Amino acid sequence: MKRLLAVMATLLLLAYPVLVFLSVNQGGGMILAALLFLVLAARAILAPAGSRLLPAAGCALVMLYGVTRQDQVLMWYPVMVNLVMLVTFALTLKRGPSMIERFARLRHPDLPDAARPYLVRVTRVWCGFFVINGSLALATVLMGDLQWWAIYNGLISYGLMGVLMAGEWLVRPKHEAVQ
């Protein structure tokens, strides 16, 4: 059940920009907000202690929308996601191991120490991505055009993330220590 909820929440949050666009245009913002709140609250409750910040912040944003009924409030979620991801990744650069090393060790627990500098660089690249992507997400909020906001945050942003992942995957074989 917990796994099913996690999959449903992930799919819902990936579709978030499209759902916001459709619900706001159809006058269903409160229905979407209620659904989002339930999913995010369940995710916050069921998540490990270190993974509760983003769903809890999402709940706060949805509650703010419920109070203000301002559609633009819902548009801030991608900005918030990028900010939380930036802080999360950046903190691992300070405290170690880097976020990408943590991910790599899930598949390869015996990574050699020689891989660390490369994994730190990749984590820094992701931090740069979150700064740029979050800034562009912010620009779409400030523009106030829901259609452009949905196109950037629901399509272009995911495409850029995919390009970054593919690029790292293509570069990785050149760094034998990460293999």
Sequence and secondary structure as in RCSB ss.txt:
>XXXX:A:sequence
MKRLLAVMATLLLLAYPVLVFLSVNQGGGMILAALLFLVLAARAILAPAGSRLLPAAGCALVMLYGVTRQDQVLM
WYPVMVNLVMLVTFALTLKRGPSMIERFARLRHPDLPDAARPYLVRVTRVWCGFFVINGSLALATVLMGDLQWWA
IYNGLISYGLMGVLMAGEWLVRPKHEAVQ
>XXXX:A:secstr
 HHHHHHHHHHHHHTHHHHHHHHHHTT HHHHHHHHHHHHHHHHHHS GGG HHHHHHHHHHHHHHHH  HHHHT
THHHHHHHHHHHHHHHHHHHSS HHHHHHHHH TT  GGGHHHHHHHHHHHHHHHHHHHHHHHHHHHHT HHHHH
HIIIIIHHHHHHHHHHHHHHHGGG GGG 
